[in-house]
Amino acid sequence: MVVRNAYPTGGKLITTTIGEDLLLRNCSPDECRTLTAILQTAGLYESGVDSEEALRAKLAHDPESIIVLAVGGYIRGMVVTIFDPWASSLWHLTVDPIWQGRGYGRLLAEEAEKRLKSRGARIVIGYVREDNVGSRALFKKRGWGEFPMPIIPIEKKL
Ligand SMILES: CC(C)(COP(=O)(O)OP(=O)(O)OC[C@H]1O[C@@H](n2cnc3c(N)ncnc32)[C@H](O)[C@@H]1OP(=O)(O)O)[C@@H](O)C(=O)NCCC(=O)NCCS
């Protein structure tokens, strides 16, 4: 598998071409509808943060924050990042169910980590459900540590 990275210094267009037709790149605003569909199919969709409108607002705030994996021009996976030099985070690592088990989740996680690091992140955190065997296995293999603890998510609509 040939990997070619194209990281501009300070630029916005970031793509990684893997083989002939597999591409890791920034999501464009007009693709947010596809992301909501993938998240719904994978059971990760949260109406408060994953509407098309909310995802577009996120891209307007940080165009590099959502990475998609496209095969033959079609989006088959995604990952959402929040960059903050204090502590960054990774969310919604998702591969379309039909396309799982081909290494795409690993490629997306790897790309998200690389990009966050290149922007200055020193630590990245995330949340995985206890029963999510696949995701836990993927992150463990990538060197993420687990810190089991009883946490109750809280939120407030502003
Ligand atoms: C978790 C998810 C992103 C993994 O994507 P994927 O493309 O199927 O994973 P990959 O093929 O890249 O596998 C990466 C590694 O994890 C391991 N893995 C993946 N799923 C696994 C499973 N169910 N059980 C055990 N190991 C698993 C693979 O063996 C692989 O290891 P390797 O690198 O040594 O070969 C995908 O299953 C998914 O989208 N799930 C639904 C959404 C979700 O729960 N996301 C995580 C939110 S925290």
The ligand as an SDF file (V2000), in Angstrom:
LIG
                    3D

 48 50  0  0  0  0  0  0  0  0999 V2000
  -14.9650    0.8780   15.2470 C   0  0  0  0  0  0  0  0  0  0  0  0
  -14.8840    0.9890   13.7120 C   0  0  0  0  0  0  0  0  0  0  0  0
  -14.6350    2.4360   13.3200 C   0  0  0  0  0  0  0  0  0  0  0  0
  -13.7160    0.1200   13.2250 C   0  0  0  0  0  0  0  0  0  0  0  0
  -13.5790    0.3250   11.8240 O   0  0  0  0  0  0  0  0  0  0  0  0
  -13.0350   -0.8200   10.8680 P   0  0  0  0  0  0  0  0  0  0  0  0
  -12.7250   -0.2100    9.5560 O   0  0  0  0  0  0  0  0  0  0  0  0
  -13.9650   -1.9700   10.8660 O   0  0  0  0  0  0  0  0  0  0  0  0
  -11.7110   -1.2620   11.6280 O   0  0  0  0  0  0  0  0  0  0  0  0
  -10.3530   -1.7770   10.9720 P   0  0  0  0  0  0  0  0  0  0  0  0
  -10.6760   -2.7620    9.8980 O   0  0  0  0  0  0  0  0  0  0  0  0
   -9.5250   -0.6060   10.5830 O   0  0  0  0  0  0  0  0  0  0  0  0
   -9.6740   -2.5190   12.1940 O   0  0  0  0  0  0  0  0  0  0  0  0
   -8.6280   -1.9010   12.9430 C   0  0  0  0  0  0  0  0  0  0  0  0
   -8.1450   -2.8750   13.9890 C   0  0  0  0  0  0  0  0  0  0  0  0
   -9.1500   -3.0640   14.9850 O   0  0  0  0  0  0  0  0  0  0  0  0
   -9.4820   -4.4270   15.0810 C   0  0  0  0  0  0  0  0  0  0  0  0
  -10.9250   -4.6040   15.1720 N   0  0  0  0  0  0  0  0  0  0  0  0
  -11.8650   -3.9200   14.4940 C   0  0  0  0  0  0  0  0  0  0  0  0
  -13.0780   -4.3790   14.8080 N   0  0  0  0  0  0  0  0  0  0  0  0
  -12.8780   -5.3800   15.6960 C   0  0  0  0  0  0  0  0  0  0  0  0
  -13.7490   -6.2480   16.4060 C   0  0  0  0  0  0  0  0  0  0  0  0
  -15.0800   -6.1920   16.2710 N   0  0  0  0  0  0  0  0  0  0  0  0
  -13.2220   -7.1320   17.2730 N   0  0  0  0  0  0  0  0  0  0  0  0
  -11.8710   -7.2040   17.4560 C   0  0  0  0  0  0  0  0  0  0  0  0
  -10.9830   -6.4160   16.8000 N   0  0  0  0  0  0  0  0  0  0  0  0
  -11.4990   -5.5240   15.9400 C   0  0  0  0  0  0  0  0  0  0  0  0
   -9.0170   -5.0770   13.8090 C   0  0  0  0  0  0  0  0  0  0  0  0
   -8.6490   -6.4200   14.0380 O   0  0  0  0  0  0  0  0  0  0  0  0
   -7.8520   -4.2420   13.3900 C   0  0  0  0  0  0  0  0  0  0  0  0
   -6.6560   -4.7020   13.9380 O   0  0  0  0  0  0  0  0  0  0  0  0
   -5.3140   -4.7400   13.0490 P   0  0  0  0  0  0  0  0  0  0  0  0
   -4.9740   -3.2690   12.7840 O   0  0  0  0  0  0  0  0  0  0  0  0
   -4.3240   -5.4170   13.9100 O   0  0  0  0  0  0  0  0  0  0  0  0
   -5.6480   -5.4600   11.7950 O   0  0  0  0  0  0  0  0  0  0  0  0
  -16.1660    0.4490   13.0560 C   0  0  0  0  0  0  0  0  0  0  0  0
  -16.4370   -0.8350   13.5610 O   0  0  0  0  0  0  0  0  0  0  0  0
  -17.3840    1.3080   13.2490 C   0  0  0  0  0  0  0  0  0  0  0  0
  -17.6210    2.2650   12.4890 O   0  0  0  0  0  0  0  0  0  0  0  0
  -18.2400    0.9870   14.2550 N   0  0  0  0  0  0  0  0  0  0  0  0
  -19.4900    1.6990   14.4720 C   0  0  0  0  0  0  0  0  0  0  0  0
  -19.2550    3.0990   14.9910 C   0  0  0  0  0  0  0  0  0  0  0  0
  -18.4870    3.0770   16.2990 C   0  0  0  0  0  0  0  0  0  0  0  0
  -18.8380    2.3910   17.2370 O   0  0  0  0  0  0  0  0  0  0  0  0
  -17.4270    3.8950   16.3430 N   0  0  0  0  0  0  0  0  0  0  0  0
  -16.5740    4.0380   17.4990 C   0  0  0  0  0  0  0  0  0  0  0  0
  -17.1060    5.1080   18.3810 C   0  0  0  0  0  0  0  0  0  0  0  0
  -16.0790    5.2640   19.8140 S   0  0  0  0  0  0  0  0  0  0  0  0
  1  2  1  0
  2  3  1  0
  2  4  1  0
  2 36  1  0
  4  5  1  0
  5  6  1  0
  6  7  2  0
  6  8  1  0
  6  9  1  0
  9 10  1  0
 10 11  2  0
 10 12  1  0
 10 13  1  0
 13 14  1  0
 14 15  1  0
 15 16  1  0
 15 30  1  0
 16 17  1  0
 17 18  1  0
 17 28  1  0
 18 19  1  0
 18 27  1  0
 19 20  2  0
 20 21  1  0
 21 22  1  0
 21 27  2  0
 22 23  1  0
 22 24  2  0
 24 25  1  0
 25 26  2  0
 26 27  1  0
 28 29  1  0
 28 30  1  0
 30 31  1  0
 31 32  1  0
 32 33  2  0
 32 34  1  0
 32 35  1  0
 36 37  1  0
 36 38  1  0
 38 39  2  0
 38 40  1  0
 40 41  1  0
 41 42  1  0
 42 43  1  0
 43 44  2  0
 43 45  1  0
 45 46  1  0
 46 47  1  0
 47 48  1  0
M  END
$$$$
